[in-house]
Amino acid sequence: MAASEIMSNAPMYSLDSSLRDLLDDDLFNSHSESTKSKNDERNEVFQECLNLFIKGEVKDCLEKMSEAGFIDLGIFKSNPMILDLFVSACDLVPNFNDLGLTLKGKVLNTFTLDDPRCIEIQEIILKDLNKLLIINKLFRCCIKAIQSNEAEYMEHERNILDVESQIRNFILTYTTKMRTTVDVFGLQELIEIFIFQVQGKLEHKKISTNLYWALCKTLPNLSPTLKGLHSFKNESIEDAILNSIDTKIQKNMAKSKAKPKGMKQKIHHFQEPLLHDDAKVRPKVDNTSGKRNAIDIVKVDNNGTIPRRPQHDITILVGSFWTALKNHFTKKMLNKNGLLLGGLLLLLCVKRYKSLMAIFRHVPTAFRSVFPHIVQLLKLLASI
């Protein structure tokens, strides 16, 4: 057969029909359907996690994300919304030690600064300067990871210096690069995180305005920048930060003053009233014990035996006896039965008051009538 005949008998397919047949292949259909169902399932689980977060069930939200495999660097890179939800949920957890062991390990690995996963997550979040609120949450989570991580002293101190350096550098980056759309409240919050949580809680420095001015010395353009930024109250960010520091100082002073006062009131409320002055009794007890010790030493030298010492002073014994008697009386009488009996006796006394008084009025008359007979009886007894 000639080549021309073979070519004429061969079926001719256009490019469109070939692509259409290729797309209609079962392999491509199953792959596209499985991908679609997988994405739908992931979106459904994400919606469940988001609903738990909105309800305030933060731990359940994190557990659900962990079970679904969302706490993964690849997932975070492909879906920033999952990363934002994870960071926001961790920010609301008061203490990472309250989480389960497996979940706690994943969270600490994510927010430990020298961990490779944390470094990559920082690169994902910190590159978008418009998401300052999420960035602040990230820094707060890193601070809580330092507080929850049981590391050695040197490693702990190094982590504190790392987070301090990173926040300071980011403040510099943000204030120099953001010229148009500045998140005023987010910037104020970030500086307060640096002062209150890093320097106050982690480094245990005394909160004062000196911490802010020390930060301004390391970042020379910070103070002029914050003076030029104003909130809705027409207050500069610098003034707002200084006022926040003053408020924190006043709260700390109020707590320090109220704490000893409350302790004194509590002790006074539960203290049992004394029957004698301890300050006067104790010297007497000490002196008598000293005399007894001297006498005992003499007796040991003469007789070779150690006499038994009296264990209690008479005033202490009397006080203990009175306290025991008082407690016994209050336990036995000051109950429901005792109060009921006392009330009944009081009512009877009130009702019988007139009759009792009438009896006492007749006593003198009866005595005068009986008195002569008593005298005669006494004379008779005397004569016998």
C-alpha positions in Angstrom: 0.0 0.0 0.0 1.3 3.4 -0.9 2.2 5.9 1.7 -0.4 8.3 0.3 -3.2 5.7 0.8 -2.1 5.1 4.4 -2.1 8.8 5.2 -5.5 9.1 3.6 -7.0 6.2 5.5 -5.5 7.4 8.9 -8.0 9.3 11.1 -7.3 13.0 11.4 -7.7 14.6 14.9 -7.8 18.3 15.5 -5.9 19.8 18.4 -9.1 20.7 20.2 -10.5 17.2 20.1 -7.3 15.6 21.3 -7.2 17.9 24.3 -10.9 17.3 25.0 -10.3 13.5 24.9 -7.3 13.9 27.2 -9.3 15.9 29.7 -12.2 13.4 29.5 -9.8 10.6 30.5 -10.8 8.8 33.7 -7.4 9.5 35.3 -7.9 13.2 35.1 -11.5 13.1 36.1 -10.8 11.1 39.3 -7.9 13.4 40.2 -9.9 16.6 39.7 -12.8 15.2 41.7 -10.6 14.0 44.5 -8.9 17.3 44.7 -12.2 19.1 44.8 -13.6 16.8 47.5 -10.4 17.2 49.5 -10.6 21.0 49.3 -14.2 20.9 50.3 -13.4 18.7 53.3 -10.6 21.0 54.3 -12.9 24.1 54.0 -15.5 22.3 56.1 -13.0 21.5 58.9 -11.7 25.0 58.7 -15.2 26.4 59.2 -15.7 24.2 62.2 -12.5 25.4 63.7 -13.5 29.0 63.0 -16.9 28.5 64.7 -15.1 27.1 67.8 -12.9 30.1 67.8 -15.8 32.5 67.6 -17.6 30.7 70.4 -14.5 31.2 72.6 -13.7 27.5 72.8 -10.0 28.1 71.9 -8.5 24.8 73.2 -11.1 22.8 71.2 -10.3 24.9 68.2 -6.6 24.1 68.4 -7.3 20.4 69.1 -9.5 20.3 66.0 -6.8 21.9 63.9 -4.2 19.5 65.2 -6.4 16.5 64.4 -7.1 17.8 60.9 -3.3 18.2 60.3 -3.6 22.0 60.0 -0.6 22.7 62.3 1.8 22.1 59.4 4.3 24.4 57.7 3.2 23.4 54.3 -0.5 24.2 55.2 0.5 27.5 56.6 2.4 28.5 53.4 -0.4 27.4 51.1 -3.3 28.9 53.2 -2.4 32.0 55.2 -6.0 32.1 56.7 -5.3 28.8 58.6 -2.0 30.4 59.9 -3.8 33.5 61.1 -6.5 31.4 62.8 -3.8 29.3 64.5 -1.9 32.3 65.8 -5.0 34.1 66.9 -6.2 31.0 68.9 -2.8 30.5 70.5 -2.8 34.2 71.5 -6.0 33.7 73.5 -4.6 30.7 75.5 -3.5 32.1 78.9 -0.8 29.4 79.4 0.6 26.9 76.9 1.1 24.4 79.8 -2.7 24.1 80.0 -2.7 22.3 76.6 -2.3 18.6 76.1 1.2 17.2 75.8 1.0 16.6 72.0 -0.6 19.9 71.2 1.7 21.8 73.6 4.7 20.3 71.8 3.5 21.5 68.4 2.7 24.9 69.7 6.1 25.4 71.4 7.9 24.2 68.3 5.9 26.7 66.2 6.8 29.7 68.5 10.3 28.8 69.7 12.4 31.5 68.0 15.4 29.3 67.1 13.3 26.5 65.7 13.4 26.3 61.9 9.6 26.2 61.7 9.2 29.4 63.7 11.8 31.1 61.5 9.8 30.3 58.4 6.5 31.3 60.0 8.1 34.6 60.9 9.1 35.1 57.3 5.5 34.5 56.2 3.9 36.8 58.7 6.5 39.6 59.1 6.8 40.3 55.4 3.3 41.7 55.3 3.5 44.9 57.3 -0.2 45.5 56.8 -1.0 42.6 59.2 0.4 44.3 62.3 -2.3 42.9 64.7 -1.3 39.3 63.6 2.3 40.2 64.0 1.6 41.4 67.6 -0.1 38.1 68.3 2.9 36.2 67.0 5.2 38.1 69.3 2.9 37.5 72.3 2.9 33.8 71.5 6.7 33.8 71.4 6.8 35.4 74.8 4.4 32.8 76.2 6.5 30.0 74.7 9.5 31.3 76.6 7.5 31.4 79.8 6.1 27.8 79.2 9.3 26.2 78.0 11.3 24.5 80.7 14.7 25.4 79.3 18.1 25.8 81.0 19.0 29.2 82.4 21.4 30.2 79.6 19.0 29.1 76.9 16.2 30.9 78.6 18.2 34.1 78.8 19.2 33.8 75.2 15.6 33.4 74.1 14.6 36.5 76.0 17.4 38.5 74.3 16.3 37.1 70.9 12.7 38.2 71.3 13.7 41.6 72.6 16.0 42.1 69.6 13.4 41.0 67.1 10.7 43.2 68.4 13.0 46.2 68.6 14.2 45.6 65.0 10.6 45.2 63.8 9.6 48.5 65.4 12.4 50.2 63.6 11.4 48.5 60.3 7.8 49.4 60.7 8.3 53.0 61.6 10.7 53.6 58.8 8.9 51.8 56.0 5.2 52.5 56.7 4.8 56.1 55.6 1.2 56.1 54.3 -1.1 53.6 56.0 0.1 53.3 59.6 -1.8 51.1 62.1 -1.7 53.5 65.0 -3.3 51.3 67.6 -1.2 48.3 66.5 2.0 50.3 66.8 1.1 51.4 70.3 0.2 47.9 71.2 3.5 46.6 69.9 5.6 49.1 72.0 3.5 48.2 75.1 4.2 44.5 74.5 7.9 45.4 74.4 7.8 47.4 77.6 5.3 45.5 79.7 5.8 41.9 78.7 9.4 41.6 77.5 11.1 44.0 79.8 8.6 43.8 82.7 7.6 40.1 82.8 10.5 38.4 81.2 13.4 40.6 82.3 11.7 41.6 85.6 12.5 45.3 85.2 10.6 47.9 87.1 7.9 49.5 85.0 8.6 53.2 84.5 8.7 55.8 81.7 12.5 55.3 81.7 12.0 52.1 79.7 10.3 54.0 76.9 13.0 56.7 76.8 15.7 54.0 76.8 13.9 52.4 73.7 13.9 55.9 72.1 17.6 56.2 72.6 18.2 53.0 70.7 15.8 54.1 68.0 16.4 57.8 67.5 13.5 58.4 65.1 10.9 56.7 67.2 9.9 59.6 69.5 9.5 62.1 66.6 7.5 59.5 64.6 5.1 58.7 67.5 4.6 62.4 68.3 3.4 62.9 64.8 0.9 60.1 64.9 -2.4 60.8 66.7 -5.4 58.6 67.7 -9.0 59.5 67.4 -8.8 61.4 70.7 -6.3 63.8 69.1 -3.7 62.3 71.5 -0.2 61.5 70.1 0.9 57.8 70.3 3.8 58.9 72.5 1.5 60.5 75.1 -0.8 57.5 75.0 2.1 55.1 75.7 3.4 57.3 78.6 -0.2 57.5 80.0 -0.5 53.8 79.8 2.8 53.3 81.7 1.6 55.8 84.4 -1.7 53.9 84.7 0.3 50.6 85.1 2.5 52.1 87.8 -0.6 53.3 89.8 -2.2 49.9 89.6 0.9 48.2 90.9 1.1 50.7 93.7 -2.5 50.1 94.6 -2.0 46.4 94.6 1.1 46.6 96.9 -0.8 48.8 99.3 -4.0 46.7 99.4 -2.2 43.4 99.9 -0.8 43.9 103.4 -4.0 45.6 104.5 -6.1 42.7 103.4 -3.7 40.3 105.2 -4.0 42.2 108.5 -7.7 42.2 108.3 -7.8 38.5 107.7 -5.5 37.7 110.6 -7.5 40.0 112.9 -10.7 38.3 111.8 -9.6 34.8 112.6 -7.5 35.5 115.7 -8.8 34.1 119.0 -9.0 36.7 121.8 -6.3 36.1 124.4 -7.0 35.8 128.2 -3.7 37.3 129.1 -0.9 39.3 127.5 1.7 37.0 125.8 4.3 39.7 126.0 4.1 39.7 129.8 3.8 35.9 130.2 6.7 34.9 128.0 9.5 36.6 130.0 8.2 35.0 133.2 8.2 31.6 131.5 11.7 32.2 130.2 13.0 33.3 133.7 11.3 30.4 135.5 12.7 28.0 132.9 16.2 29.4 133.4 15.9 29.0 137.2 14.7 25.4 136.7 17.6 24.7 134.4 20.0 25.9 137.1 18.3 23.8 139.8 18.3 20.8 137.5 22.0 21.2 136.9 22.7 21.2 140.7 20.5 18.1 141.2 22.3 16.3 138.4 25.7 17.2 140.0 24.6 16.0 143.4 22.4 13.0 142.7 23.4 12.0 139.3 19.8 11.9 138.1 17.8 14.3 135.8 14.5 15.3 137.4 11.4 15.7 135.3 10.5 19.3 134.5 7.0 20.8 134.8 5.7 21.2 131.3 3.2 24.1 131.8 2.9 27.3 133.6 -0.2 27.8 135.8 -1.5 30.8 133.8 -1.2 28.8 130.6 -3.1 25.9 132.2 -5.9 28.2 133.4 -6.1 29.9 130.0 -6.3 26.5 128.2 -9.0 25.3 130.6 -11.1 28.4 130.1 -10.8 28.1 126.3 -11.8 24.5 126.4 -14.7 25.2 128.7 -15.9 28.1 126.5 -15.7 26.0 123.4 -17.5 23.1 125.1 -20.3 25.5 126.2 -20.7 27.1 122.8 -20.8 23.8 121.0 -23.3 22.3 123.4 -25.6 25.2 124.1 -25.3 27.5 121.1 -27.1 25.2 118.7 -30.7 24.8 117.6 -31.8 22.8 120.6 -30.1 25.1 123.1 -31.5 28.2 121.6 -35.0 26.7 121.5 -34.8 25.7 125.2 -33.6 29.1 126.2 -36.4 30.8 124.3 -39.0 28.6 125.9 -37.6 29.3 129.4 -37.7 33.1 128.7 -41.3 32.9 127.6 -42.3 30.9 130.8 -40.5 33.5 133.0 -42.4 36.3 131.3 -45.7 34.6 131.7 -45.2 33.6 135.3 -43.7 36.9 136.3 -46.9 38.2 138.0 -47.6 34.9 139.9 -44.0 34.7 141.1 -44.2 38.3 142.3 -47.5 37.5 144.2 -45.8 34.6 145.9 -42.9 36.7 147.0 -45.3 39.3 148.4 -46.9 36.7 150.8 -43.5 35.5 152.1 -43.0 38.2 154.8 -46.6 37.7 156.2 -46.1 34.0 156.4 -42.7 34.4 158.0 -44.2 36.7 160.7 -46.9 34.2 161.5 -44.5 31.3 161.8 -41.8 33.2 163.6 -43.3 32.7 167.2 -43.6 29.0 166.7 -40.0 28.8 165.6 -38.9 30.7 168.8 -40.8 28.3 171.0 -39.3 25.4 169.2 -35.8 26.8 169.7 -36.4 27.3 173.5 -37.6 23.8 173.8 -34.6 22.4 172.1 -32.3 24.6 174.3 -33.9 23.3 177.5 -33.3 19.7 176.7 
